Amino acid sequence: MKIAFPASANKPEALIDERFARCPFFCFYDFGTQQIEFKENMLRNGAGGVGLQVAEFMANNGVDKVLAVEFGPKAKDTLTKLRIGTESITSGKTVQQIIDENRPA
């Protein structure tokens, strides 16, 4: 399973970002390979429809589930249509804490 979530910086000790579509980075974590990858959010400064574009970006990166403090309604609907799970998480945690808390049992 591969998850993705917004990050404030591209390192495991960074805090998660409270913005989904307009965050500076996304963290991708693959539980099968245990690989962590950060990608800069090149879509964050778009004029409109950023949530839809980010949802497609998640699909293009093979994400199974997206975690975020808050989703815009269009982004959440698009993720659902793309068969990507969504889950709300609380703010104030680090990237590493989110990964540790979401490891399959």
TAGI-V203854 format. One line per field, one symbol per residue. ss: DSSP state (H for helix, E for strand, L for the rest). phi: phi as a letter, one per 30 degrees, with the letter a starting at -180 (. if undefined). A space follows every 50 residues. Layout:
ss = ???
phi = ???
This chain:
ss = LEEEEEELLLLLLLEELLLLLLLLEEEEEELLLLEEEEEELLLLLLLLLH HHHHHHHHHHLLLLEEEELLLLHHHHHHHHHLLLEEEELLLLLEHHHHHH HLLLL
phi = .ccbadbdacaeddddcdcddcddbcccbcddciccbcbdddcdcddaid edddddddddcidcbccadacdddddddedddicdbbdbddicdeddddd dcddd
